[in-house]
Amino acid sequence: MEIFDNVTRIVKDDMSVEIKKGSKLSIAAACFSIYAYQALRGQLDSIDELRFIFTSPTFVKEKVQKSKREFYIPRINRERSLYGTEFEVKLRNELTQKAIAKECTDWIRKKVTFKSNVTNENMGGFINVIAADSALTYMPVNGFTTVDLGCDRGNNSYNMVTKMEAPHSHEFIRVFNSIWNDENKLQEVTDIVIDSITEAYKENTPNFIYFVTLYNIFNEFLEDISEDVLPNEATGFKESKIWNLLYDFQKDAVLAIINKLEKYNGCILADSVGLGKTFTAIAVIKYYENRNKTVLVLCPKKLADNWNTYKDNYLNNPIASDRLNYDVLYHTDLSRTYGKSNGLDLDRLNWGNYDLVVIDESHNFRNGGELSGIEGEKENRYLKLLNKVVRAGVKTKVLMLSATPVNNRFNDLKNQLALAYEGNAQLI
């Protein structure tokens, strides 16, 4: 029995000696990397066969519910590891992936069979090497990668691997053989693995690359979407005047904002001047008013006429037929406790009764004062918004509009909203 610390003595060097011409390998591991093949290519090309078991469902339709705990290497990472894991980025950056993938694919077609665990049962990882005069087992191994072979450090504090010879290795060989032949536990996925590795070196059209990129950016988001966070079209907001005045990119923004507000309670719309943030926000307001929600708009005083026009019964109001009914106040009103503002009596105003607050020109929504607001210190507007509106009364959602990029001021408010909601305010 020998122990490799994968620092001074690494598994790859020992396997280079132990894997001989005509050897038979059997590996149970969470993932397979073409760069592990590259590290042992000289030896692996001369073996008789390799049987590989993915120890968790990989390249198969999982029967386990998504909410249940998976093996500690997530499925999406297990499958992508074919082209190199996150710790093999240095190898990926050498731009040799196509050549290695092609060589590995040719070798797999001749020598390798892949099967995947299709059960909920946990399977440990190990490598068996059977030669004419020896039978060895290396264990434990997480994946067949350059990290597990000791070529790269990865993020392991330690990566100890034990090598066992016969007769101790015979039990691991027996266990592997019994599982390998159990059709109730394993499903062959060799062709799927070959097809996946082939993608790394075949020529693809720009359109295909574009759609694959979109898929990888949004696939998990799309899986997580539920009717609870999607805009409810039964409210009729898509039949409104404001909706039909929007451009397609604004409609996309409205749907995305509603999704973020329903899921996270806060959202920032940061867009350039002239791209219609106000109309986008009004469409969001219309959606919530159709759901009988109360809405407050906070804006600089110079913009109040615009917001009032869109809700009043004026001839120059292009969306008068939508009969909007939100309240309009100024940024400075948060610091006032009495008097009238835009027709509202501030000392009687129920700040905590608004379901949605829209803050226009939110990049200017700031002033001095302590952030804590404890022991009589002056609260800035961030905290006044949280204490007077968000934390008081109903569960309030916040939409912030800005013509400037997100900066530290936004991050301050976003962090405050996160504390208020025990979640986060999302950026669109």
C-alpha positions as CSV (number, residue, x, y, z in Angstrom):
1,M,0.0,0.0,0.0
2,E,1.3,3.5,-1.0
3,I,0.0,7.0,-0.3
4,F,0.4,9.9,-2.8
5,D,0.1,13.4,-1.5
6,N,-0.1,14.7,-5.1
7,V,2.5,17.3,-4.2
8,T,5.9,15.5,-3.8
9,R,4.5,12.3,-5.3
10,I,1.7,12.4,-7.8
11,V,-0.7,9.8,-9.1
12,K,0.0,10.5,-12.7
13,D,3.7,9.6,-12.4
14,D,2.8,6.3,-10.8
15,M,0.1,5.4,-13.3
16,S,2.5,6.2,-16.2
17,V,4.6,3.3,-14.9
18,E,1.8,0.9,-13.9
19,I,-0.3,1.2,-17.1
20,K,1.3,-1.1,-19.5
21,K,0.5,-2.3,-23.0
22,G,-2.6,-4.5,-22.9
23,S,-3.8,-3.2,-19.5
24,K,-7.4,-3.0,-18.7
25,L,-8.7,0.1,-16.8
26,S,-12.0,0.5,-14.9
27,I,-12.7,4.0,-13.5
28,A,-15.6,5.2,-11.3
29,A,-15.6,9.0,-11.1
30,A,-17.8,12.1,-11.2
31,C,-16.4,13.5,-14.4
32,F,-14.0,12.9,-17.3
33,S,-11.6,15.4,-18.8
34,I,-9.9,15.2,-22.2
35,Y,-6.9,16.8,-20.5
36,A,-6.5,13.8,-18.1
37,Y,-6.4,11.7,-21.3
38,Q,-3.7,14.0,-22.6
39,A,-1.6,13.6,-19.4
40,L,-1.6,9.8,-19.9
41,R,-2.0,9.6,-23.6
42,G,1.1,7.6,-24.2
43,Q,-0.1,4.9,-21.8
44,L,-3.8,5.0,-22.5
45,D,-3.3,4.6,-26.3
46,S,-1.8,1.2,-25.6
47,I,-4.4,-0.3,-23.3
48,D,-6.9,-2.9,-24.3
49,E,-10.0,-1.2,-22.8
50,L,-11.3,1.4,-20.4
51,R,-14.7,1.1,-18.7
52,F,-15.9,4.3,-17.2
53,I,-18.8,4.9,-14.7
54,F,-20.1,8.4,-14.1
55,T,-20.9,8.1,-10.4
56,S,-23.8,10.5,-10.6
57,P,-26.4,10.9,-13.4
58,T,-24.5,12.4,-16.3
59,F,-25.6,12.7,-19.9
60,V,-28.9,11.1,-18.9
61,K,-32.3,12.4,-17.9
62,E,-32.2,12.6,-14.1
63,K,-35.0,11.1,-12.1
64,V,-34.0,13.1,-9.0
65,Q,-36.0,16.3,-8.4
66,K,-33.9,19.4,-8.8
67,S,-34.6,20.5,-5.2
68,K,-32.9,17.4,-3.9
69,R,-29.2,17.5,-3.1
70,E,-27.0,16.2,-5.9
71,F,-23.5,14.9,-5.8
72,Y,-21.1,17.6,-4.7
73,I,-20.0,18.2,-8.3
74,P,-23.2,19.7,-10.0
75,R,-24.4,18.0,-13.2
76,I,-23.8,21.0,-15.4
77,N,-20.2,21.0,-14.3
78,R,-19.8,17.2,-14.7
79,E,-20.9,17.4,-18.3
80,R,-18.9,20.5,-19.2
81,S,-15.8,18.9,-17.6
82,L,-15.2,16.9,-20.8
83,Y,-13.6,20.0,-22.2
84,G,-11.7,20.8,-19.0
85,T,-12.7,21.7,-15.5
86,E,-12.5,25.2,-14.0
87,F,-9.1,24.2,-12.6
88,E,-7.8,23.2,-16.0
89,V,-8.3,26.7,-17.4
90,K,-4.5,27.0,-18.0
91,L,-4.7,24.0,-20.3
92,R,-7.8,25.3,-22.1
93,N,-6.0,28.6,-22.7
94,E,-3.2,26.8,-24.6
95,L,-5.7,26.6,-27.5
96,T,-5.0,23.0,-28.1
97,Q,-8.5,21.8,-27.2
98,K,-9.5,20.9,-30.8
99,A,-6.5,18.7,-31.4
100,I,-6.8,17.0,-28.0
101,A,-10.5,16.5,-28.4
102,K,-10.1,14.9,-31.8
103,E,-7.4,12.5,-30.6
104,C,-9.5,11.7,-27.5
105,T,-12.6,11.0,-29.6
106,D,-10.7,8.6,-31.9
107,W,-9.3,6.8,-28.8
108,I,-12.7,6.6,-27.1
109,R,-14.3,5.0,-30.2
110,K,-11.6,2.3,-30.2
111,K,-11.1,1.6,-26.5
112,V,-13.7,3.1,-24.1
113,T,-17.2,2.4,-22.9
114,F,-19.0,5.0,-20.7
115,K,-21.9,4.2,-18.5
116,S,-23.8,6.5,-16.1
117,N,-25.4,6.0,-12.7
118,V,-29.1,6.4,-13.1
119,T,-30.1,5.9,-9.5
120,N,-30.2,8.1,-6.4
121,E,-27.5,6.0,-4.8
122,N,-24.1,7.5,-4.1
123,M,-21.1,5.8,-5.6
124,G,-17.5,6.4,-4.5
125,G,-14.7,7.1,-7.0
126,F,-11.7,4.9,-7.7
127,I,-9.4,3.7,-10.5
128,N,-8.6,0.0,-11.2
129,V,-5.6,-0.9,-13.4
130,I,-5.3,-4.6,-14.3
131,A,-2.2,-5.7,-16.1
132,A,-0.8,-9.2,-16.9
133,D,1.2,-9.3,-13.7
134,S,-0.6,-6.9,-11.4
135,A,-4.0,-5.5,-10.2
136,L,-4.0,-2.1,-8.6
137,T,-6.6,0.3,-7.2
138,Y,-6.2,4.1,-6.7
139,M,-8.7,5.6,-4.3
140,P,-10.4,7.9,-3.6
141,V,-10.7,10.0,-6.7
142,N,-13.4,12.6,-7.4
143,G,-13.0,12.8,-11.2
144,F,-10.7,11.7,-13.9
145,T,-9.0,15.1,-14.3
146,T,-5.5,16.6,-14.1
147,V,-6.3,17.8,-10.6
148,D,-7.1,14.2,-9.4
149,L,-4.0,12.9,-11.2
150,G,-1.9,15.5,-9.3
151,C,-0.8,17.5,-12.4
152,D,-2.7,20.6,-11.1
153,R,-3.4,21.7,-7.5
154,G,-7.0,22.8,-7.9
155,N,-8.7,24.1,-4.8
156,N,-7.8,21.2,-2.5
157,S,-6.2,21.7,0.9
158,Y,-4.9,18.2,0.4
159,N,-5.5,15.5,-2.1
160,M,-4.3,12.2,-0.7
161,V,-4.7,9.1,-2.8
162,T,-4.0,5.5,-1.7
163,K,-2.7,2.9,-4.0
164,M,-3.6,-0.7,-3.1
165,E,-2.2,-3.9,-4.7
166,A,-3.6,-7.4,-4.8
167,P,-5.3,-8.9,-2.9
168,H,-6.8,-5.7,-1.4
169,S,-7.5,-4.4,-4.9
170,H,-9.6,-7.4,-5.8
171,E,-12.6,-6.3,-3.8
172,F,-12.7,-3.0,-5.7
173,I,-12.5,-4.8,-9.0
174,R,-15.3,-7.2,-7.9
175,V,-17.5,-4.2,-6.9
176,F,-16.9,-2.5,-10.2
177,N,-17.7,-5.6,-12.2
178,S,-21.0,-6.2,-10.3
179,I,-22.2,-2.6,-10.8
180,W,-21.0,-2.5,-14.5
181,N,-23.3,-5.4,-15.4
182,D,-26.3,-4.1,-13.5
183,E,-28.7,-2.6,-16.1
184,N,-30.9,-1.2,-13.3
185,K,-28.1,1.0,-12.0
186,L,-26.2,2.0,-15.2
187,Q,-27.1,3.3,-18.6
188,E,-24.6,3.4,-21.5
189,V,-23.8,6.9,-22.6
190,T,-20.7,6.4,-24.9
191,D,-22.3,7.8,-28.0
192,I,-23.5,10.9,-26.1
193,V,-20.0,11.5,-24.7
194,I,-18.5,11.1,-28.2
195,D,-21.0,13.6,-29.6
196,S,-20.3,16.0,-26.8
197,I,-16.5,15.9,-27.3
198,T,-16.9,16.2,-31.0
199,E,-18.6,19.6,-30.5
200,A,-15.2,20.8,-29.3
201,Y,-13.4,20.5,-32.6
202,K,-16.1,20.5,-35.3
203,E,-16.7,23.7,-37.3
204,N,-19.8,25.6,-36.3
205,T,-21.7,28.4,-38.0
206,P,-21.8,31.8,-36.2
207,N,-25.5,31.5,-35.7
208,F,-25.1,28.2,-33.9
209,I,-22.4,29.7,-31.6
210,Y,-24.7,32.6,-30.9
211,F,-27.6,30.4,-29.9
212,V,-25.4,28.1,-27.8
213,T,-24.1,31.2,-26.0
214,L,-27.6,32.4,-25.3
215,Y,-28.5,28.9,-24.0
216,N,-25.6,28.7,-21.6
217,I,-26.3,32.2,-20.3
218,F,-30.0,31.6,-19.7
219,N,-30.7,27.8,-19.4
220,E,-30.7,27.7,-15.6
221,F,-32.7,30.9,-15.5
222,L,-35.4,29.4,-17.8
223,E,-35.5,26.2,-15.7
224,D,-36.2,28.2,-12.6
225,I,-39.0,30.3,-14.1
226,S,-42.4,29.6,-12.6
227,E,-45.8,31.1,-13.0
228,D,-45.4,32.8,-9.7
229,V,-42.8,35.3,-11.0
230,L,-44.0,35.6,-14.6
231,P,-46.3,38.6,-15.5
232,N,-49.9,37.5,-15.4
233,E,-51.4,38.4,-18.8
234,A,-54.9,37.9,-17.4
235,T,-54.6,41.3,-15.8
236,G,-55.0,42.8,-19.3
237,F,-51.9,45.0,-19.1
238,K,-50.9,44.0,-22.6
239,E,-54.1,45.5,-23.8
240,S,-53.3,48.9,-22.4
241,K,-52.5,52.0,-24.4
242,I,-49.0,52.3,-22.8
243,W,-48.1,48.7,-23.7
244,N,-49.0,49.2,-27.4
245,L,-46.8,52.4,-27.5
246,L,-43.7,50.5,-26.4
247,Y,-40.9,49.3,-28.7
248,D,-40.0,45.6,-28.5
249,F,-36.9,46.2,-26.4
250,Q,-39.1,48.2,-23.9
251,K,-41.6,45.4,-23.7
252,D,-38.8,42.9,-23.0
253,A,-37.6,45.2,-20.3
254,V,-41.1,45.5,-18.7
255,L,-41.4,41.7,-18.5
256,A,-37.9,41.3,-17.1
257,I,-38.6,44.1,-14.5
258,I,-41.8,42.5,-13.3
259,N,-40.0,39.1,-13.0
260,K,-37.3,40.7,-10.9
261,L,-39.7,42.6,-8.7
262,E,-41.8,39.5,-8.1
263,K,-38.7,37.4,-7.3
264,Y,-36.5,39.8,-5.5
265,N,-38.7,42.8,-4.6
266,G,-36.2,45.3,-6.0
267,C,-34.9,46.2,-9.5
268,I,-32.7,48.9,-11.1
269,L,-33.3,50.0,-14.7
270,A,-30.1,51.8,-15.8
271,D,-30.4,53.0,-19.4
272,S,-29.2,55.8,-21.6
273,V,-31.1,59.1,-22.0
274,G,-33.8,58.9,-24.6
275,L,-34.5,55.1,-24.5
276,G,-37.8,55.5,-22.8
277,K,-37.3,54.5,-19.2
278,T,-40.3,56.5,-18.1
279,F,-42.7,54.7,-20.5
280,T,-41.2,51.4,-19.5
281,A,-41.8,52.2,-15.9
282,I,-45.4,53.3,-16.6
283,A,-46.1,50.0,-18.2
284,V,-44.8,48.3,-15.1
285,I,-47.0,50.6,-13.0
286,K,-50.0,49.7,-15.2
287,Y,-49.4,46.0,-14.5
288,Y,-49.5,46.5,-10.8
289,E,-52.4,48.9,-10.8
290,N,-54.4,46.3,-12.8
291,R,-53.7,44.0,-9.8
292,N,-55.2,46.6,-7.5
293,K,-51.8,47.6,-6.1
294,T,-51.0,51.2,-4.9
295,V,-48.1,52.9,-6.5
296,L,-45.9,55.9,-5.5
297,V,-43.6,57.7,-7.8
298,L,-40.7,59.6,-6.2
299,C,-39.0,62.1,-8.6
300,P,-37.1,65.4,-8.6
301,K,-39.6,68.3,-8.5
302,K,-38.7,69.4,-12.0
303,L,-40.1,66.1,-13.4
304,A,-43.3,66.1,-11.5
305,D,-45.3,67.7,-14.3
306,N,-44.4,64.9,-16.7
307,W,-45.5,62.2,-14.2
308,N,-48.7,64.1,-13.3
309,T,-49.6,64.5,-17.0
310,Y,-49.5,60.7,-17.6
311,K,-52.0,60.1,-14.9
312,D,-54.3,63.0,-15.3
313,N,-57.2,63.5,-17.7
314,Y,-55.5,66.0,-20.0
315,L,-55.7,66.4,-23.8
316,N,-52.0,66.2,-24.1
317,N,-51.8,62.9,-22.2
318,P,-51.2,60.1,-24.8
319,I,-52.2,57.4,-22.4
320,A,-55.2,59.0,-20.7
321,S,-57.4,56.0,-21.6
322,D,-55.3,53.8,-19.2
323,R,-56.6,55.9,-16.2
324,L,-53.5,55.6,-14.1
325,N,-53.9,56.5,-10.4
326,Y,-50.4,56.5,-8.9
327,D,-49.2,59.2,-6.4
328,V,-46.4,61.6,-7.2
329,L,-44.0,63.0,-4.6
330,Y,-40.5,64.5,-4.6
331,H,-37.3,63.0,-3.3
332,T,-37.1,65.7,-0.7
333,D,-40.6,64.8,0.7
334,L,-39.1,61.8,2.4
335,S,-37.4,64.2,4.9
336,R,-40.6,66.2,5.5
337,T,-43.1,65.4,8.2
338,Y,-45.8,68.0,7.6
339,G,-47.2,70.3,4.9
340,K,-48.6,69.6,1.4
341,S,-46.7,68.3,-1.6
342,N,-48.2,67.8,-5.0
343,G,-51.7,67.8,-3.5
344,L,-50.9,65.3,-0.7
345,D,-51.0,66.1,3.0
346,L,-47.6,64.7,4.2
347,D,-48.5,64.6,8.0
348,R,-51.4,62.3,7.2
349,L,-49.8,60.2,4.4
350,N,-49.6,56.5,5.0
351,W,-46.1,55.9,3.6
352,G,-46.2,52.2,4.4
353,N,-49.3,51.4,2.3
354,Y,-47.6,51.5,-1.2
355,D,-47.1,48.2,-2.9
356,L,-44.7,49.6,-5.5
357,V,-42.3,52.6,-5.3
358,V,-40.8,53.9,-8.6
359,I,-37.8,56.3,-8.1
360,D,-37.1,58.4,-11.1
361,E,-33.6,60.0,-11.5
362,S,-32.5,57.6,-8.7
363,H,-28.8,58.5,-9.3
364,N,-29.6,61.8,-7.6
365,F,-31.4,60.0,-4.8
366,R,-28.9,60.8,-2.1
367,N,-27.9,63.2,0.6
368,G,-25.7,63.3,3.7
369,G,-26.3,61.8,7.1
370,E,-25.5,58.6,8.9
371,L,-26.4,55.3,7.4
372,S,-27.4,53.7,10.7
373,G,-30.0,56.2,11.8
374,I,-29.7,55.0,15.4
375,E,-29.5,57.1,18.6
376,G,-30.9,60.2,16.9
377,E,-28.4,60.4,14.0
378,K,-29.7,61.9,10.8
379,E,-31.0,59.4,8.3
380,N,-30.1,59.8,4.7
381,R,-32.8,59.2,2.0
382,Y,-31.8,55.6,1.6
383,L,-32.8,54.8,5.2
384,K,-35.8,57.1,5.1
385,L,-37.1,55.1,2.1
386,L,-36.5,51.8,3.9
387,N,-37.9,52.9,7.3
388,K,-40.9,55.0,6.1
389,V,-42.0,52.9,3.1
390,V,-40.3,49.5,2.6
391,R,-40.2,48.2,6.2
392,A,-43.5,49.8,7.2
393,G,-46.9,48.4,6.4
394,V,-47.2,46.2,3.3
395,K,-44.4,44.5,1.5
396,T,-43.2,47.1,-0.9
397,K,-41.3,46.6,-4.2
398,V,-38.9,49.2,-5.4
399,L,-38.1,50.1,-9.0
400,M,-35.2,52.5,-9.6
401,L,-34.7,54.4,-12.8
402,S,-31.3,55.9,-13.8
403,A,-29.6,57.3,-16.9
404,T,-26.2,56.6,-15.4
405,P,-24.3,53.3,-14.9
406,V,-24.6,51.5,-11.6
407,N,-22.0,52.8,-9.2
408,N,-21.3,52.7,-5.5
409,R,-24.3,54.8,-4.6
410,F,-26.5,52.1,-6.2
411,N,-24.6,49.4,-4.4
412,D,-25.3,51.1,-1.1
413,L,-29.0,51.2,-1.7
414,K,-29.0,47.7,-3.2
415,N,-27.3,46.4,0.0
416,Q,-29.8,48.2,2.2
417,L,-32.7,46.6,0.2
418,A,-31.0,43.2,0.6
419,L,-31.1,43.7,4.4
420,A,-34.8,44.8,4.2
421,Y,-35.8,41.8,2.1
422,E,-33.2,39.3,3.2
423,G,-32.6,38.9,-0.6
424,N,-31.2,41.2,-3.2
425,A,-32.2,44.0,-5.7
426,Q,-31.4,42.9,-9.2
427,L,-30.0,44.8,-12.1
428,I,-31.5,45.0,-15.6
